[in-house]
Amino acid sequence: MLLTKRNVFLSICIGIVAILIKGTEYLNIYIFSSEPYGRNCSAMEKAGLSPLDPSSFSRPELAVVTEIFLNLSVNFDRKVLIGNVDLSIKKIDESNNEVILDTSNLNIASIYDAETAEKLEYSVAEPVPEYGSKLSIQLPSNSSNSYRIGIKYETSPEASGLQWLSPNATAGKKHPYLFSQFQPIHARSVLPCQDTPAVKTKYTATISTPQEYTVLMSAICNGSKELHGGKLSHFVQDVPIPSYLIAIAVGVLQSRKIGPRSHVWAEKEIIDESAYEFADTEHQLRTAEEICGPYVWGIYDLLVLPPSFPYGGMENPCLTFVTPTLLAGDRSLANVVAHEIAHSWTGNLITNRNFEHFWLNEGFTVFVERKIKGRLESALSQDFDAYTHVTELKETVNRLGKDSPLTQLVIDLKGVHPDDAFSIIPYEKGQTFLRYLENIVGGPEQFEPFLRQYFDAFKYKSIETKDFQEFFTKHFSNNSAIKSIDWAAWLYSPGMPPVIPNYDKSLAVICDKLIENGTVRAIYLLPPKIKKPLITSQVIYFLQIISEAEAQPIKKLEALNELFGFDTVKNSEIKFRWLRICIKARWEDKVHVALTWINIVGRMKFVRPLYRDLYQWEATKNKTVDNFFG
């Protein structure tokens, strides 16, 4: 998942729901406060945490789910999924007589032995806000340690893992739309499961919908058929995955083939645009295989979701979800796909055992993403991308506090909801650590063969940081340079990384020359040719520097706009930074532009900072609040 993710189920969009219910005070908490909104987790601890995962009730060390069989109907009128799930269970502890699952607001009708139809005793504990309830099921009596349990149930219309869109929220404006987001712990709101990345299972699913809808899942579709005026779609995922990677989307969709193993899916209004934007997907995928080893998932499809999807992307196996804000018209933002492709190894193939070790997913993914970028573009471009994100890392550390435990690579989630711990830290501090390790052992020629061996050794497994550390230390045991690595400082100390690699700054220097003492030079006196040599990432960096400097005179910004055409640019990363600069300059003509853009772009990376900027300007505070509730 790229760092722009947290949707209606998380941070800002949970905030919007809370605001509608509880009032304007939540506007400050969710949109403008720099502090995370903490949950009261004492009830979670009393309910009994898993020793493997402080965010789960499940006890897979006693009895573990080994396979999931879903059979669900989509009801757009009631905004629920209705049906049953069969779970294959393996008893681990011979003295244990129950299986414990995670649930959240599920309406359970019955639980039974799927082999004999015998009803089973079960209990649902009192719910813990944001975590759901512990479901304890008595295992059937048999001589085997293997069981198949059936659960008939339906979801709640408020399921935190599902987003139900009205027709007006789609591009076509005619049909509703459904998509899921289970990471980190929202699968439990859609199916009873062991909702921890410590457990990886295969799954199959049969989904019933009206005929006009297409169903997509994080699995391979092996057929659909019309039945009684509706349609049944069947899916198989034969590679074990954690529950947070189960995904579903239902809409009136079209597809285009963009490679030998890839299609892009979207509403018809944007399908051709999407096919053009992501035409290089196979090239990115092949490059990732050169770095990481064989791609095991069979297909790699993309789904371009409606604008309300507030992430850059979500790495669901076989089906990456992406935001339409990537449709820049020139493929300049397609690097997000490289990030999600990298997740096919880093997170999906090898998974953090719990979200205390989230950097094993995201730090490795950013590291591989930039290697893909380096091979497809240049080493200069790879280093430029890393260098420009150091500033963003510093900003996050300063916002959270340099002594905050949430700025460590390995964090403690006891008493902390994983949504609240989410930040750029595991992404950028994690990749910085890996780049440091690569430099220590002698560069890519030494580190990349190790990386492929690491992926092969731990594929299909869920691991902790110590597993990586031990594997690294053993692999490089003959390299005396590794003795200088301060593992404790990197992994368990808060604040900025102990070392920032010496990135090549050549591409940054060109942009820096346009800035002097924190002020944009007399840019309106420069000839138009200055624009031509700048690649998209340099323009983004240039604007970022301006946005961090003192407010610029509007006259100078008008000249800058005339030179670069920022008002008409389609690239969302450029538009976002340009609007922040305009708001900082108190350019009143741009307020309506910013508010209008916020209303059509759901990506939290853009929405939240712009709301903060507008709210902090006294003259636009009321407009901002009105627009938010709008």
MIVEX-226838 format. One line per 5 residues: for each residue x, y, z of C-alpha. Coordinates in pm, whole numbers, m for minus. Layout:
! MIVEX-226838
X/Y/Z  ... .
//
This chain:
! MIVEX-226838
0/0/0  141/335/m93  159/594/179  m155/782/71  m391/520/212 .
m638/555/496  m994/576/379  m1349/595/509  m1267/311/740  m964/493/870 .
m846/836/981  m1006/1116/779  m1312/931/659  m1383/778/996  m1348/1138/1106 .
m1607/1258/860  m1857/1005/992  m1778/1108/1347  m1821/1473/1260  m2161/1414/1110 .
m2263/1240/1431  m2088/1437/1701  m2019/1782/1569  m1751/2029/1475  m1511/1936/1756 .
m1415/1629/1554  m1316/1849/1263  m1014/1959/1463  m933/1608/1583  m936/1436/1246 .
m848/1705/997  m639/1966/1168  m478/1812/1473  m126/1677/1435  m190/1424/1708 .
m342/1083/1632  m688/1022/1768  m620/752/2026  m849/465/2114  m909/335/2462 .
m750/m9/2436  m784/m125/2797  m1102/m312/2704  m908/m490/2431  m653/m611/2682 .
m923/m731/2920  m1090/m922/2637  m773/m1121/2585  m514/m1035/2324  m340/m1282/2099 .
21/m1338/2209  113/m1311/1840  m76/m990/1763  m194/m716/2003  m464/m616/1752 .
m634/m956/1732  m842/m1178/1961  m757/m1491/1762  m537/m1767/1897  m389/m1947/1595 .
m132/m2117/1815  m425/m2319/1958  m632/m2377/1644  m560/m2214/1309  m771/m2139/1000 .
m609/m2302/696  m858/m2221/419  m1159/m1995/363  m1466/m2066/144  m1692/m1764/93 .
m2044/m1770/m51  m2198/m1423/m44  m2470/m1218/m211  m2432/m843/m265  m2736/m641/m158 .
m2697/m280/m272  m3036/m176/m134  m2951/m277/223  m2573/m226/182  m2488/m569/319 .
m2326/m893/215  m2537/m1198/301  m2437/m1563/300  m2197/m1800/467  m1833/m1880/511 .
m1680/m2223/564  m1349/m2233/749  m1106/m2523/742  m955/m2549/1090  m649/m2735/1213 .
m610/m2797/1586  m257/m2717/1703  m290/m2770/2079  m430/m3117/2152  m585/m2999/2480 .
m771/m2715/2310  m1141/m2755/2219  m1227/m2423/2056  m1128/m2192/1773  m1118/m1818/1834 .
m1196/m1571/1559  m1219/m1194/1514  m1553/m1035/1422  m1692/m683/1406  m2065/m602/1389 .
m2150/m924/1210  m2503/m1059/1240  m2442/m1431/1296  m2742/m1655/1231  m2587/m1996/1301 .
m2260/m2185/1332  m2238/m2553/1244  m2016/m2844/1151  m2002/m2810/772  m1951/m3186/735 .
m2246/m3305/946  m2464/m2989/972  m2455/m3031/1353  m2499/m2695/1525  m2204/m2584/1736 .
m2195/m2386/2058  m2038/m2043/2032  m2016/m1714/2217  m1958/m1357/2104  m1784/m1136/2358 .
m1879/m778/2429  m1747/m558/2146  m1438/m344/2194  m1469/m18/1998  m1263/m24/1677 .
m1152/m386/1739  m1479/m575/1729  m1557/m891/1927  m1397/m1222/2008  m1590/m1515/1864 .
m1527/m1847/2044  m1656/m2165/1876  m1657/m2510/2029  m1490/m2757/1794  m1688/m3067/1688 .
m1610/m3400/1849  m1411/m3620/1612  m1094/m3823/1607  m923/m3587/1365  m745/m3261/1432 .
m900/m3111/1118  m1244/m2951/1099  m1466/m2759/861  m1693/m2509/1031  m1976/m2319/861 .
m2099/m1977/967  m2417/m1821/827  m2417/m1444/869  m2455/m1101/716  m2251/m785/743 .
m2359/m454/891  m2436/m159/660  m2168/21/862  m1900/m247/809  m1569/m64/839 .
m1413/m279/567  m1667/m192/298  m1736/127/107  m2082/148/m54  m2098/427/m310 .
m2417/584/m438  m2445/633/m816  m2359/1002/m777  m2019/907/m633  m1923/714/m948 .
m1809/830/m1290  m2117/688/m1464  m2371/830/m1215  m2614/543/m1287  m2518/245/m1072 .
m2395/200/m714  m2048/65/m648  m1884/m142/m376  m1521/m184/m283  m1339/m316/22 .
m1039/m209/227  m937/m457/495  m591/m338/593  m501/m334/873  m778/m504/1077 .
m1106/m456/890  m1152/m801/738  m1330/m895/1062  m1614/m659/969  m1684/m863/653 .
m1615/m1223/754  m1539/m1411/1076  m1166/m1483/1052  m835/m1482/1230  m773/m1122/1138 .
m399/m1113/1188  m119/m1123/929  32/m1407/1133  m225/m1634/964  m213/m1687/588 .
m477/m1891/406  m593/m1981/58  m948/m1879/m25  m1226/m1940/m273  m1536/m1728/m317 .
m1869/m1738/m497  m2032/m1397/m522  m2391/m1333/m633  m2482/m998/m793  m2731/m850/m1037 .
m2641/m934/m1398  m2509/m597/m1504  m2233/m592/m1242  m1876/m713/m1267  m1720/m868/m957 .
m1344/m853/m904  m1146/m1001/m616  m787/m1047/m503  m796/m1386/m670  m830/m1540/m1015 .
m1181/m1555/m1159  m1243/m1902/m1297  m1588/m1841/m1433  m1923/m1671/m1399  m2273/m1766/m1502 .
m2618/m1613/m1514  m2868/m1760/m1273  m3226/m1656/m1188  m3183/m1304/m1321  m2852/m1258/m1143 .
m2493/m1362/m1187  m2260/m1592/m992  m1887/m1523/m1008  m1634/m1773/m876  m1281/m1695/m758 .
m979/m1896/m642  m670/m1774/m459  m427/m2065/m434  m144/m1867/m273  m188/m1827/105 .
m253/m1465/204  m337/m1278/525  m697/m1170/580  m623/m804/508  m542/m895/146 .
m885/m1044/74  m1054/m784/m143  m1371/m735/m344  m1503/m471/m583  m1843/m469/m754 .
m1944/m220/m1020  m2048/m173/m1379  m1700/m202/m1526  m1509/m251/m1848  m1157/m381/m1906 .
m869/m338/m2148  m578/m575/m2194  m250/m394/m2118  m9/m688/m2112  22/m1065/m2139 .
m91/m1107/m1776  m262/m776/m1708  m593/m601/m1764  m699/m262/m1637  m1056/m230/m1510 .
m1258/89/m1469  m1591/249/m1543  m1637/305/m1915  m1600/681/m1875  m1230/646/m1786 .
m1132/304/m1923  m942/425/m2230  m762/691/m2028  m669/426/m1771  m542/184/m2036 .
m312/453/m2175  m184/558/m1833  m84/207/m1723  40/70/m2055  390/14/m1911 .
273/m223/m1637  428/m535/m1790  761/m357/m1826  750/m266/m1456  649/m622/m1366 .
933/m780/m1561  1180/m540/m1403  1053/m634/m1057  1104/m1003/m1141  1465/m930/m1239 .
1520/m785/m895  1302/m1009/m678  1252/m1342/m854  949/m1512/m1012  603/m1355/m987 .
383/m1624/m829  36/m1467/m852  m50/m1553/m1212  m220/m1229/m1318  m158/m867/m1232 .
m469/m659/m1295  m541/m299/m1201  m872/m151/m1091  m908/226/m1117  m1159/311/m845 .
m1392/612/m822  m1245/940/m691  m1359/871/m334  m1088/605/m301  m849/792/m71 .
m527/594/m124  m263/594/m392  m300/220/m425  m371/m103/m242  m166/m412/m321 .
m440/m674/m328  m294/m988/m493  m393/m1026/m859  m585/m696/m841  m418/m371/m739 .
m661/m93/m648  m545/252/m767  m675/607/m738  m792/798/m1046  m564/1083/m935 .
m288/886/m1108  m446/961/m1446  m209/1245/m1530  m230/1193/m1905  145/1145/m1945 .
217/836/m1728  419/1056/m1492  253/911/m1179  265/545/m1282  545/485/m1030 .
265/414/m781  205/94/m977  572/5/m934  520/35/m559  218/m195/m563 .
396/m442/m793  685/m456/m545  435/m555/m276  387/m882/m467  704/m989/m289 .
734/m745/1  415/m778/204  214/m1026/m1  470/m1306/m43  655/m1226/281 .
431/m1060/538  487/m883/869  366/m1113/1149  181/m821/1300  170/m449/1235 .
440/m376/1491  675/m490/1214  498/m298/937  830/m166/807  905/m517/678 .
616/m463/437  652/m97/347  1021/m21/391  1114/m311/164  847/m207/m85 .
975/149/m119  1330/13/m148  1233/m222/m434  1007/40/m595  1304/275/m623 .
1519/0/m768  1255/m51/m1036  1258/325/m1099  1637/323/m1121  1638/51/m1386 .
1355/195/m1593  1476/556/m1572  1819/615/m1421  2022/586/m1102  1995/965/m1078 .
1617/939/m1077  1626/666/m811  1843/878/m581  1643/1193/m650  1324/1018/m540 .
1488/900/m218  1646/1237/m146  1326/1434/m195  1145/1214/57  1395/1286/334 .
1222/1620/389  885/1450/420  1035/1209/672  1172/1499/877  833/1670/874 .
663/1356/1006  921/1308/1280  878/1671/1387  497/1640/1383  489/1319/1586 .
778/1430/1808  1137/1316/1776  1100/1113/2095  770/954/1997  780/573/2001 .
573/586/1683  885/709/1500  1065/381/1571  1086/121/1297  963/m152/1531 .
680/m20/1746  474/m145/2038  103/m165/1953  m18/m266/2295  m271/6/2371 .
m231/159/2023  m463/91/1732  m265/11/1413  m457/282/1226  m327/539/1474 .
32/422/1431  23/470/1056  265/726/908  547/765/657  796/630/913 .
791/259/815  809/357/449  1092/608/442  1286/524/756  1256/159/653 .
1391/211/301  1666/436/440  1777/151/665  1785/m92/374  1978/153/158 .
2225/193/446  2261/m185/477  2316/m214/103  2595/44/121  2752/m129/421 .
2782/m468/250  2925/m332/m74  2638/m206/m288  2367/m359/m509  2601/m625/m649 .
2622/m777/m301  2279/m687/m166  2048/m782/m452  2149/m1153/m457  2086/m1154/m82 .
1747/m991/m140  1641/m1268/m378  1755/m1533/m130  1560/m1357/145  1243/m1360/m66 .
1290/m1727/m146  1368/m1830/212  1061/m1663/367  806/m1680/85  451/m1767/197 .
550/m1690/558  480/m1419/814  791/m1298/995  921/m1055/1253  1215/m816/1236 .
1442/m1058/1421  1392/m1312/1141  1525/m1064/887  1809/m956/1115  1922/m1313/1178 .
1903/m1403/808  2100/m1092/711  2367/m1149/976  2412/m1511/876  2427/m1431/504 .
2693/m1163/550  2878/m1332/837  3208/m1310/647  3168/m938/583  3340/m755/870 .
3168/m428/779  2838/m545/931  2993/m526/1279  2944/m149/1261  2565/m177/1227 .
2384/m44/1533  2067/m252/1503  1914/m115/1823  1953/245/1710  1797/175/1371 .
1512/m46/1487  1418/69/1836  1527/434/1868  1279/711/1784  1350/1005/1559 .
1534/1038/1231  1751/753/1098  2104/743/1246  2247/783/895  2112/942/577 .
2278/785/272  2477/1012/43  2224/1028/m239  2318/1176/m575  2161/1522/m574 .
2229/1623/m935  1862/1653/m1031  1787/1846/m711  2064/2098/m770  1899/2215/m1093 .
1584/2298/m898  1773/2447/m606  1926/2704/m839  1580/2846/m894  1554/2911/m521 .
1775/3156/m334  1758/3215/38  1417/3054/56  1271/3287/m207  1177/3214/m566 .
1406/3413/m791  1268/3669/m1032  1124/3377/m1223  913/3597/m1447  1237/3731/m1598 .
1357/3383/m1695  1296/3261/m2050  1035/2988/m2110  1309/2739/m2197  1374/2694/m1823 .
1058/2483/m1808  1160/2236/m2074  1457/2064/m1903  1259/1992/m1586  1110/1645/m1563 .
786/1597/m1370  957/1487/m1049  1175/1798/m1058  872/2024/m1098  713/1851/m797 .
1033/1898/m595  1061/2262/m704  705/2330/m588  766/2145/m263  1058/2374/m182 .
845/2681/m255  562/2548/m39  802/2506/254  948/2856/214  794/3187/316 .
477/3291/134  555/3427/m212  419/3750/m362  112/3682/m573  268/3873/m864 .
555/3629/m868  319/3332/m851  122/3471/m1144  443/3475/m1347  526/3123/m1233 .
180/3007/m1336  219/3168/m1678  550/2989/m1726  443/2642/m1612  66/2648/m1665 .
m8/2515/m1317  m374/2614/m1331  m441/2372/m1615  m205/2090/m1519  m366/1748/m1475 .
m92/1595/m1262  m244/1576/m912  92/1591/m730  173/1919/m904  m176/2062/m862 .
m179/1978/m491  148/2159/m421  52/2454/m639  m273/2503/m449  m93/2488/m114 .
147/2757/m233  m142/2974/m347  m326/2936/m17  m10/3015/177  23/3336/m30 .
m341/3420/60  m435/3430/m308  m812/3462/m273  m887/3367/m634  m754/3016/m566 .
m976/2939/m265  m1272/2830/m474  m1039/2627/m698  m897/2445/m395  m1236/2373/m239 .
m1376/2250/m570  m1079/2017/m620  m1112/1880/m266  m1473/1790/m341  m1382/1572/m639 .
m1059/1418/m507  m1091/1175/m218  m723/1098/m178  m634/1174/181  m277/1272/94 .
m423/1579/m77  m746/1643/111  m620/1659/466  m332/1909/417  m548/2137/201 .
m822/2140/465  m562/2226/727  m422/2511/518  m764/2658/443  m886/2624/800 .
m579/2801/939  m647/3104/716  m893/3311/917  m1063/3452/609  m1149/3105/475 .
m1216/2919/798  m1595/2937/773  m1591/2844/404  m1375/2546/487  m1611/2420/754 .
m1912/2473/529  m1742/2286/247  m1648/2001/479  m2006/1951/589  m2130/2048/242 .
//
